Amino acid sequence: MIMAHDIKVIKPAQFVEVLTPLKEVRMLLYGLLKCLDPQTRAADRDEAVKPQAAESDQQSAGSR
């Protein structure tokens, strides 16, 4: 789309009209890829576990 705009194959109004939905699709695809990536999912899972582990460490230290 950018190339078509740059070489004046499409009008600026058409470019703007198509660019907004194109950005939305790009963001949705990026989110889907991030969700499906096993490394990203493992990192997210590890981050979710860390705060819980820290809380249990604090609780066990307090009971000593």
N, CA, C and O atoms as a Maestro MAE file, in Angstrom:
{
 s_m_m2io_version
 :::
 2.0.0
}

f_m_ct {
 s_m_title
 :::
 protein
 m_atom[256] {
  # First column is atom index #
  i_m_mmod_type
  r_m_x_coord
  r_m_y_coord
  r_m_z_coord
  i_m_residue_number
  s_m_chain_name
  s_m_pdb_residue_name
  s_m_pdb_atom_name
  i_m_atomic_number
  :::
  1 25 0.817 -1.192 0.000 1 A "MET " " N  " 7
  2 3 0.000 0.000 0.000 1 A "MET " " CA " 6
  3 2 0.859 1.254 0.000 1 A "MET " " C  " 6
  4 15 0.546 2.233 -0.678 1 A "MET " " O  " 8
  5 25 1.942 1.218 0.763 2 A "ILE " " N  " 7
  6 3 2.816 2.391 0.804 2 A "ILE " " CA " 6
  7 2 3.460 2.623 -0.558 2 A "ILE " " C  " 6
  8 15 3.563 3.757 -1.027 2 A "ILE " " O  " 8
  9 25 3.886 1.541 -1.177 3 A "MET " " N  " 7
  10 3 4.498 1.686 -2.507 3 A "MET " " CA " 6
  11 2 3.479 2.205 -3.518 3 A "MET " " C  " 6
  12 15 3.795 3.067 -4.338 3 A "MET " " O  " 8
  13 25 2.256 1.677 -3.457 4 A "ALA " " N  " 7
  14 3 1.214 2.133 -4.373 4 A "ALA " " CA " 6
  15 2 0.959 3.622 -4.170 4 A "ALA " " C  " 6
  16 15 0.747 4.361 -5.131 4 A "ALA " " O  " 8
  17 25 0.981 4.048 -2.928 5 A "HIS " " N  " 7
  18 3 0.790 5.463 -2.621 5 A "HIS " " CA " 6
  19 2 1.963 6.287 -3.138 5 A "HIS " " C  " 6
  20 15 1.777 7.348 -3.734 5 A "HIS " " O  " 8
  21 25 3.183 5.781 -2.901 6 A "ASP " " N  " 7
  22 3 4.389 6.518 -3.307 6 A "ASP " " CA " 6
  23 2 4.497 6.696 -4.818 6 A "ASP " " C  " 6
  24 15 4.931 7.744 -5.294 6 A "ASP " " O  " 8
  25 25 4.105 5.681 -5.563 7 A "ILE " " N  " 7
  26 3 4.214 5.802 -7.030 7 A "ILE " " CA " 6
  27 2 2.914 6.318 -7.650 7 A "ILE " " C  " 6
  28 15 2.740 6.312 -8.869 7 A "ILE " " O  " 8
  29 25 2.014 6.760 -6.781 8 A "LYS " " N  " 7
  30 3 0.775 7.419 -7.177 8 A "LYS " " CA " 6
  31 2 -0.170 6.536 -8.003 8 A "LYS " " C  " 6
  32 15 -0.831 7.003 -8.931 8 A "LYS " " O  " 8
  33 25 -0.215 5.248 -7.639 9 A "VAL " " N  " 7
  34 3 -1.150 4.322 -8.274 9 A "VAL " " CA " 6
  35 2 -2.535 4.480 -7.647 9 A "VAL " " C  " 6
  36 15 -3.555 4.286 -8.309 9 A "VAL " " O  " 8
  37 25 -2.554 4.835 -6.367 10 A "ILE " " N  " 7
  38 3 -3.833 5.094 -5.698 10 A "ILE " " CA " 6
  39 2 -3.841 6.533 -5.207 10 A "ILE " " C  " 6
  40 15 -2.793 7.154 -5.025 10 A "ILE " " O  " 8
  41 25 -5.024 7.038 -5.001 11 A "LYS " " N  " 7
  42 3 -5.187 8.410 -4.536 11 A "LYS " " CA " 6
  43 2 -4.943 8.475 -3.029 11 A "LYS " " C  " 6
  44 15 -5.154 7.488 -2.324 11 A "LYS " " O  " 8
  45 25 -4.502 9.626 -2.534 12 A "PRO " " N  " 7
  46 3 -4.261 9.766 -1.093 12 A "PRO " " CA " 6
  47 2 -5.487 9.423 -0.247 12 A "PRO " " C  " 6
  48 15 -5.340 8.844 0.829 12 A "PRO " " O  " 8
  49 25 -6.670 9.760 -0.699 13 A "ALA " " N  " 7
  50 3 -7.884 9.454 0.055 13 A "ALA " " CA " 6
  51 2 -8.098 7.943 0.162 13 A "ALA " " C  " 6
  52 15 -8.508 7.444 1.210 13 A "ALA " " O  " 8
  53 25 -7.820 7.221 -0.917 14 A "GLN " " N  " 7
  54 3 -7.934 5.767 -0.896 14 A "GLN " " CA " 6
  55 2 -6.903 5.160 0.056 14 A "GLN " " C  " 6
  56 15 -7.198 4.208 0.778 14 A "GLN " " O  " 8
  57 25 -5.706 5.714 0.049 15 A "PHE " " N  " 7
  58 3 -4.646 5.230 0.929 15 A "PHE " " CA " 6
  59 2 -5.061 5.352 2.387 15 A "PHE " " C  " 6
  60 15 -4.927 4.401 3.157 15 A "PHE " " O  " 8
  61 25 -5.559 6.511 2.763 16 A "VAL " " N  " 7
  62 3 -5.990 6.748 4.143 16 A "VAL " " CA " 6
  63 2 -7.155 5.824 4.500 16 A "VAL " " C  " 6
  64 15 -7.212 5.292 5.608 16 A "VAL " " O  " 8
  65 25 -8.067 5.639 3.574 17 A "GLU " " N  " 7
  66 3 -9.238 4.801 3.800 17 A "GLU " " CA " 6
  67 2 -8.848 3.348 4.085 17 A "GLU " " C  " 6
  68 15 -9.478 2.682 4.906 17 A "GLU " " O  " 8
  69 25 -7.821 2.868 3.414 18 A "VAL " " N  " 7
  70 3 -7.396 1.477 3.560 18 A "VAL " " CA " 6
  71 2 -6.400 1.332 4.714 18 A "VAL " " C  " 6
  72 15 -6.324 0.261 5.317 18 A "VAL " " O  " 8
  73 25 -5.652 2.359 5.029 19 A "LEU " " N  " 7
  74 3 -4.592 2.272 6.015 19 A "LEU " " CA " 6
  75 2 -5.117 1.968 7.425 19 A "LEU " " C  " 6
  76 15 -4.512 1.169 8.139 19 A "LEU " " O  " 8
  77 25 -6.210 2.577 7.833 20 A "THR " " N  " 7
  78 3 -6.733 2.366 9.179 20 A "THR " " CA " 6
  79 2 -7.119 0.909 9.427 20 A "THR " " C  " 6
  80 15 -6.661 0.335 10.414 20 A "THR " " O  " 8
  81 25 -7.940 0.280 8.580 21 A "PRO " " N  " 7
  82 3 -8.243 -1.142 8.815 21 A "PRO " " CA " 6
  83 2 -6.995 -2.024 8.695 21 A "PRO " " C  " 6
  84 15 -6.885 -3.050 9.366 21 A "PRO " " O  " 8
  85 25 -6.072 -1.620 7.847 22 A "LEU " " N  " 7
  86 3 -4.840 -2.386 7.681 22 A "LEU " " CA " 6
  87 2 -4.025 -2.385 8.976 22 A "LEU " " C  " 6
  88 15 -3.449 -3.408 9.344 22 A "LEU " " O  " 8
  89 25 -3.976 -1.262 9.654 23 A "LYS " " N  " 7
  90 3 -3.279 -1.180 10.938 23 A "LYS " " CA " 6
  91 2 -3.947 -2.085 11.969 23 A "LYS " " C  " 6
  92 15 -3.264 -2.760 12.739 23 A "LYS " " O  " 8
  93 25 -5.267 -2.102 11.987 24 A "GLU " " N  " 7
  94 3 -5.996 -2.950 12.930 24 A "GLU " " CA " 6
  95 2 -5.701 -4.426 12.684 24 A "GLU " " C  " 6
  96 15 -5.480 -5.185 13.627 24 A "GLU " " O  " 8
  97 25 -5.697 -4.827 11.425 25 A "VAL " " N  " 7
  98 3 -5.404 -6.215 11.080 25 A "VAL " " CA " 6
  99 2 -3.979 -6.566 11.487 25 A "VAL " " C  " 6
  100 15 -3.724 -7.655 12.000 25 A "VAL " " O  " 8
  101 25 -3.058 -5.646 11.257 26 A "ARG " " N  " 7
  102 3 -1.661 -5.880 11.639 26 A "ARG " " CA " 6
  103 2 -1.540 -6.098 13.148 26 A "ARG " " C  " 6
  104 15 -0.818 -6.995 13.584 26 A "ARG " " O  " 8
  105 25 -2.229 -5.298 13.939 27 A "MET " " N  " 7
  106 3 -2.184 -5.454 15.393 27 A "MET " " CA " 6
  107 2 -2.804 -6.773 15.830 27 A "MET " " C  " 6
  108 15 -2.284 -7.436 16.728 27 A "MET " " O  " 8
  109 25 -3.911 -7.158 15.202 28 A "LEU " " N  " 7
  110 3 -4.553 -8.430 15.539 28 A "LEU " " CA " 6
  111 2 -3.649 -9.608 15.197 28 A "LEU " " C  " 6
  112 15 -3.541 -10.555 15.975 28 A "LEU " " O  " 8
  113 25 -3.002 -9.554 14.041 29 A "LEU " " N  " 7
  114 3 -2.095 -10.632 13.653 29 A "LEU " " CA " 6
  115 2 -0.893 -10.707 14.587 29 A "LEU " " C  " 6
  116 15 -0.457 -11.803 14.939 29 A "LEU " " O  " 8
  117 25 -0.359 -9.581 14.987 30 A "TYR " " N  " 7
  118 3 0.755 -9.574 15.914 30 A "TYR " " CA " 6
  119 2 0.340 -10.202 17.246 30 A "TYR " " C  " 6
  120 15 1.087 -10.998 17.814 30 A "TYR " " O  " 8
  121 25 -0.832 -9.853 17.739 31 A "GLY " " N  " 7
  122 3 -1.329 -10.432 18.984 31 A "GLY " " CA " 6
  123 2 -1.527 -11.935 18.869 31 A "GLY " " C  " 6
  124 15 -1.208 -12.678 19.797 31 A "GLY " " O  " 8
  125 25 -2.050 -12.385 17.739 32 A "LEU " " N  " 7
  126 3 -2.245 -13.816 17.522 32 A "LEU " " CA " 6
  127 2 -0.904 -14.543 17.485 32 A "LEU " " C  " 6
  128 15 -0.750 -15.595 18.107 32 A "LEU " " O  " 8
  129 25 0.065 -13.989 16.761 33 A "LEU " " N  " 7
  130 3 1.383 -14.614 16.698 33 A "LEU " " CA " 6
  131 2 2.034 -14.666 18.073 33 A "LEU " " C  " 6
  132 15 2.659 -15.666 18.426 33 A "LEU " " O  " 8
  133 25 1.894 -13.621 18.834 34 A "LYS " " N  " 7
  134 3 2.454 -13.586 20.184 34 A "LYS " " CA " 6
  135 2 1.794 -14.641 21.064 34 A "LYS " " C  " 6
  136 15 2.464 -15.295 21.863 34 A "LYS " " O  " 8
  137 25 0.507 -14.804 20.922 35 A "CYS " " N  " 7
  138 3 -0.232 -15.794 21.694 35 A "CYS " " CA " 6
  139 2 0.169 -17.210 21.311 35 A "CYS " " C  " 6
  140 15 0.226 -18.089 22.171 35 A "CYS " " O  " 8
  141 25 0.443 -17.441 20.052 36 A "LEU " " N  " 7
  142 3 0.771 -18.779 19.569 36 A "LEU " " CA " 6
  143 2 2.247 -19.140 19.732 36 A "LEU " " C  " 6
  144 15 2.600 -20.314 19.631 36 A "LEU " " O  " 8
  145 25 3.106 -18.171 19.980 37 A "ASP " " N  " 7
  146 3 4.538 -18.418 20.100 37 A "ASP " " CA " 6
  147 2 4.821 -19.127 21.426 37 A "ASP " " C  " 6
  148 15 4.558 -18.566 22.490 37 A "ASP " " O  " 8
  149 25 5.354 -20.351 21.379 38 A "PRO " " N  " 7
  150 3 5.609 -21.103 22.608 38 A "PRO " " CA " 6
  151 2 6.580 -20.387 23.554 38 A "PRO " " C  " 6
  152 15 6.406 -20.461 24.770 38 A "PRO " " O  " 8
  153 25 7.593 -19.698 23.029 39 A "GLN " " N  " 7
  154 3 8.543 -18.998 23.888 39 A "GLN " " CA " 6
  155 2 7.868 -17.847 24.621 39 A "GLN " " C  " 6
  156 15 8.129 -17.625 25.804 39 A "GLN " " O  " 8
  157 25 7.011 -17.121 23.935 40 A "THR " " N  " 7
  158 3 6.310 -16.015 24.567 40 A "THR " " CA " 6
  159 2 5.350 -16.534 25.626 40 A "THR " " C  " 6
  160 15 5.240 -15.960 26.709 40 A "THR " " O  " 8
  161 25 4.663 -17.609 25.315 41 A "ARG " " N  " 7
  162 3 3.726 -18.181 26.286 41 A "ARG " " CA " 6
  163 2 4.460 -18.674 27.517 41 A "ARG " " C  " 6
  164 15 3.970 -18.494 28.632 41 A "ARG " " O  " 8
  165 25 5.625 -19.294 27.349 42 A "ALA " " N  " 7
  166 3 6.406 -19.774 28.488 42 A "ALA " " CA " 6
  167 2 6.879 -18.600 29.339 42 A "ALA " " C  " 6
  168 15 6.841 -18.673 30.567 42 A "ALA " " O  " 8
  169 25 7.325 -17.518 28.699 43 A "ALA " " N  " 7
  170 3 7.775 -16.337 29.433 43 A "ALA " " CA " 6
  171 2 6.617 -15.709 30.197 43 A "ALA " " C  " 6
  172 15 6.789 -15.291 31.342 43 A "ALA " " O  " 8
  173 25 5.440 -15.637 29.581 44 A "ASP " " N  " 7
  174 3 4.266 -15.092 30.261 44 A "ASP " " CA " 6
  175 2 3.894 -15.948 31.459 44 A "ASP " " C  " 6
  176 15 3.537 -15.429 32.517 44 A "ASP " " O  " 8
  177 25 3.979 -17.264 31.288 45 A "ARG " " N  " 7
  178 3 3.654 -18.190 32.369 45 A "ARG " " CA " 6
  179 2 4.651 -18.015 33.510 45 A "ARG " " C  " 6
  180 15 4.254 -18.004 34.675 45 A "ARG " " O  " 8
  181 25 5.933 -17.879 33.195 46 A "ASP " " N  " 7
  182 3 6.958 -17.689 34.215 46 A "ASP " " CA " 6
  183 2 6.740 -16.390 34.977 46 A "ASP " " C  " 6
  184 15 6.905 -16.349 36.196 46 A "ASP " " O  " 8
  185 25 6.373 -15.335 34.270 47 A "GLU " " N  " 7
  186 3 6.110 -14.042 34.918 47 A "GLU " " CA " 6
  187 2 4.915 -14.136 35.852 47 A "GLU " " C  " 6
  188 15 4.902 -13.501 36.906 47 A "GLU " " O  " 8
  189 25 3.921 -14.914 35.481 48 A "ALA " " N  " 7
  190 3 2.730 -15.062 36.317 48 A "ALA " " CA " 6
  191 2 3.049 -15.834 37.581 48 A "ALA " " C  " 6
  192 15 2.406 -15.616 38.608 48 A "ALA " " O  " 8
  193 25 4.008 -16.716 37.537 49 A "VAL " " N  " 7
  194 3 4.357 -17.540 38.692 49 A "VAL " " CA " 6
  195 2 5.256 -16.789 39.661 49 A "VAL " " C  " 6
  196 15 5.163 -17.014 40.868 49 A "VAL " " O  " 8
  197 25 6.110 -15.916 39.185 50 A "LYS " " N  " 7
  198 3 7.071 -15.222 40.036 50 A "LYS " " CA " 6
  199 2 6.427 -14.445 41.190 50 A "LYS " " C  " 6
  200 15 6.871 -14.600 42.328 50 A "LYS " " O  " 8
  201 25 5.417 -13.628 40.954 51 A "PRO " " N  " 7
  202 3 4.835 -12.884 42.085 51 A "PRO " " CA " 6
  203 2 4.255 -13.816 43.143 51 A "PRO " " C  " 6
  204 15 4.350 -13.523 44.335 51 A "PRO " " O  " 8
  205 25 3.666 -14.912 42.738 52 A "GLN " " N  " 7
  206 3 3.101 -15.848 43.690 52 A "GLN " " CA " 6
  207 2 4.201 -16.488 44.516 52 A "GLN " " C  " 6
  208 15 4.042 -16.671 45.723 52 A "GLN " " O  " 8
  209 25 5.314 -16.831 43.883 53 A "ALA " " N  " 7
  210 3 6.432 -17.433 44.588 53 A "ALA " " CA " 6
  211 2 7.014 -16.448 45.594 53 A "ALA " " C  " 6
  212 15 7.382 -16.843 46.700 53 A "ALA " " O  " 8
  213 25 7.100 -15.197 45.234 54 A "ALA " " N  " 7
  214 3 7.629 -14.179 46.134 54 A "ALA " " CA " 6
  215 2 6.722 -14.019 47.350 54 A "ALA " " C  " 6
  216 15 7.219 -13.852 48.463 54 A "ALA " " O  " 8
  217 25 5.418 -14.067 47.166 55 A "GLU " " N  " 7
  218 3 4.478 -13.958 48.269 55 A "GLU " " CA " 6
  219 2 4.626 -15.130 49.223 55 A "GLU " " C  " 6
  220 15 4.630 -14.939 50.439 55 A "GLU " " O  " 8
  221 25 4.750 -16.343 48.690 56 A "SER " " N  " 7
  222 3 4.882 -17.510 49.548 56 A "SER " " CA " 6
  223 2 6.205 -17.475 50.300 56 A "SER " " C  " 6
  224 15 6.269 -17.948 51.435 56 A "SER " " O  " 8
  225 25 7.264 -16.929 49.704 57 A "ASP " " N  " 7
  226 3 8.550 -16.780 50.391 57 A "ASP " " CA " 6
  227 2 8.423 -15.799 51.550 57 A "ASP " " C  " 6
  228 15 8.981 -16.024 52.624 57 A "ASP " " O  " 8
  229 25 7.692 -14.715 51.331 58 A "GLN " " N  " 7
  230 3 7.500 -13.726 52.380 58 A "GLN " " CA " 6
  231 2 6.671 -14.295 53.523 58 A "GLN " " C  " 6
  232 15 6.955 -14.026 54.690 58 A "GLN " " O  " 8
  233 25 5.655 -15.075 53.196 59 A "GLN " " N  " 7
  234 3 4.812 -15.663 54.217 59 A "GLN " " CA " 6
  235 2 5.592 -16.681 55.042 59 A "GLN " " C  " 6
  236 15 5.451 -16.720 56.264 59 A "GLN " " O  " 8
  237 25 6.401 -17.494 54.401 60 A "SER " " N  " 7
  238 3 7.169 -18.490 55.142 60 A "SER " " CA " 6
  239 2 8.259 -17.820 55.983 60 A "SER " " C  " 6
  240 15 8.589 -18.316 57.060 60 A "SER " " O  " 8
  241 25 8.818 -16.711 55.516 61 A "ALA " " N  " 7
  242 3 9.826 -15.990 56.289 61 A "ALA " " CA " 6
  243 2 9.178 -15.343 57.500 61 A "ALA " " C  " 6
  244 15 9.798 -15.260 58.560 61 A "ALA " " O  " 8
  245 25 7.960 -14.891 57.363 62 A "GLY " " N  " 7
  246 3 7.259 -14.255 58.473 62 A "GLY " " CA " 6
  247 2 6.852 -15.251 59.555 62 A "GLY " " C  " 6
  248 15 6.703 -14.873 60.718 62 A "GLY " " O  " 8
  249 25 6.675 -16.489 59.194 63 A "SER " " N  " 7
  250 3 6.241 -17.481 60.182 63 A "SER " " CA " 6
  251 2 7.412 -18.070 60.961 63 A "SER " " C  " 6
  252 15 7.206 -18.830 61.908 63 A "SER " " O  " 8
  253 25 8.652 -17.725 60.567 64 A "ARG " " N  " 7
  254 3 9.839 -18.249 61.273 64 A "ARG " " CA " 6
  255 2 10.134 -17.512 62.530 64 A "ARG " " C  " 6
  256 15 11.096 -17.838 63.226 64 A "ARG " " O  " 8
  :::
 }
 m_bond[255] {
  # First column is bond index #
  i_m_from
  i_m_to
  i_m_order
  :::
  1 1 2 1
  2 2 3 1
  3 3 4 2
  4 3 5 1
  5 5 6 1
  6 6 7 1
  7 7 8 2
  8 7 9 1
  9 9 10 1
  10 10 11 1
  11 11 12 2
  12 11 13 1
  13 13 14 1
  14 14 15 1
  15 15 16 2
  16 15 17 1
  17 17 18 1
  18 18 19 1
  19 19 20 2
  20 19 21 1
  21 21 22 1
  22 22 23 1
  23 23 24 2
  24 23 25 1
  25 25 26 1
  26 26 27 1
  27 27 28 2
  28 27 29 1
  29 29 30 1
  30 30 31 1
  31 31 32 2
  32 31 33 1
  33 33 34 1
  34 34 35 1
  35 35 36 2
  36 35 37 1
  37 37 38 1
  38 38 39 1
  39 39 40 2
  40 39 41 1
  41 41 42 1
  42 42 43 1
  43 43 44 2
  44 43 45 1
  45 45 46 1
  46 46 47 1
  47 47 48 2
  48 47 49 1
  49 49 50 1
  50 50 51 1
  51 51 52 2
  52 51 53 1
  53 53 54 1
  54 54 55 1
  55 55 56 2
  56 55 57 1
  57 57 58 1
  58 58 59 1
  59 59 60 2
  60 59 61 1
  61 61 62 1
  62 62 63 1
  63 63 64 2
  64 63 65 1
  65 65 66 1
  66 66 67 1
  67 67 68 2
  68 67 69 1
  69 69 70 1
  70 70 71 1
  71 71 72 2
  72 71 73 1
  73 73 74 1
  74 74 75 1
  75 75 76 2
  76 75 77 1
  77 77 78 1
  78 78 79 1
  79 79 80 2
  80 79 81 1
  81 81 82 1
  82 82 83 1
  83 83 84 2
  84 83 85 1
  85 85 86 1
  86 86 87 1
  87 87 88 2
  88 87 89 1
  89 89 90 1
  90 90 91 1
  91 91 92 2
  92 91 93 1
  93 93 94 1
  94 94 95 1
  95 95 96 2
  96 95 97 1
  97 97 98 1
  98 98 99 1
  99 99 100 2
  100 99 101 1
  101 101 102 1
  102 102 103 1
  103 103 104 2
  104 103 105 1
  105 105 106 1
  106 106 107 1
  107 107 108 2
  108 107 109 1
  109 109 110 1
  110 110 111 1
  111 111 112 2
  112 111 113 1
  113 113 114 1
  114 114 115 1
  115 115 116 2
  116 115 117 1
  117 117 118 1
  118 118 119 1
  119 119 120 2
  120 119 121 1
  121 121 122 1
  122 122 123 1
  123 123 124 2
  124 123 125 1
  125 125 126 1
  126 126 127 1
  127 127 128 2
  128 127 129 1
  129 129 130 1
  130 130 131 1
  131 131 132 2
  132 131 133 1
  133 133 134 1
  134 134 135 1
  135 135 136 2
  136 135 137 1
  137 137 138 1
  138 138 139 1
  139 139 140 2
  140 139 141 1
  141 141 142 1
  142 142 143 1
  143 143 144 2
  144 143 145 1
  145 145 146 1
  146 146 147 1
  147 147 148 2
  148 147 149 1
  149 149 150 1
  150 150 151 1
  151 151 152 2
  152 151 153 1
  153 153 154 1
  154 154 155 1
  155 155 156 2
  156 155 157 1
  157 157 158 1
  158 158 159 1
  159 159 160 2
  160 159 161 1
  161 161 162 1
  162 162 163 1
  163 163 164 2
  164 163 165 1
  165 165 166 1
  166 166 167 1
  167 167 168 2
  168 167 169 1
  169 169 170 1
  170 170 171 1
  171 171 172 2
  172 171 173 1
  173 173 174 1
  174 174 175 1
  175 175 176 2
  176 175 177 1
  177 177 178 1
  178 178 179 1
  179 179 180 2
  180 179 181 1
  181 181 182 1
  182 182 183 1
  183 183 184 2
  184 183 185 1
  185 185 186 1
  186 186 187 1
  187 187 188 2
  188 187 189 1
  189 189 190 1
  190 190 191 1
  191 191 192 2
  192 191 193 1
  193 193 194 1
  194 194 195 1
  195 195 196 2
  196 195 197 1
  197 197 198 1
  198 198 199 1
  199 199 200 2
  200 199 201 1
  201 201 202 1
  202 202 203 1
  203 203 204 2
  204 203 205 1
  205 205 206 1
  206 206 207 1
  207 207 208 2
  208 207 209 1
  209 209 210 1
  210 210 211 1
  211 211 212 2
  212 211 213 1
  213 213 214 1
  214 214 215 1
  215 215 216 2
  216 215 217 1
  217 217 218 1
  218 218 219 1
  219 219 220 2
  220 219 221 1
  221 221 222 1
  222 222 223 1
  223 223 224 2
  224 223 225 1
  225 225 226 1
  226 226 227 1
  227 227 228 2
  228 227 229 1
  229 229 230 1
  230 230 231 1
  231 231 232 2
  232 231 233 1
  233 233 234 1
  234 234 235 1
  235 235 236 2
  236 235 237 1
  237 237 238 1
  238 238 239 1
  239 239 240 2
  240 239 241 1
  241 241 242 1
  242 242 243 1
  243 243 244 2
  244 243 245 1
  245 245 246 1
  246 246 247 1
  247 247 248 2
  248 247 249 1
  249 249 250 1
  250 250 251 1
  251 251 252 2
  252 251 253 1
  253 253 254 1
  254 254 255 1
  255 255 256 2
  :::
 }
}
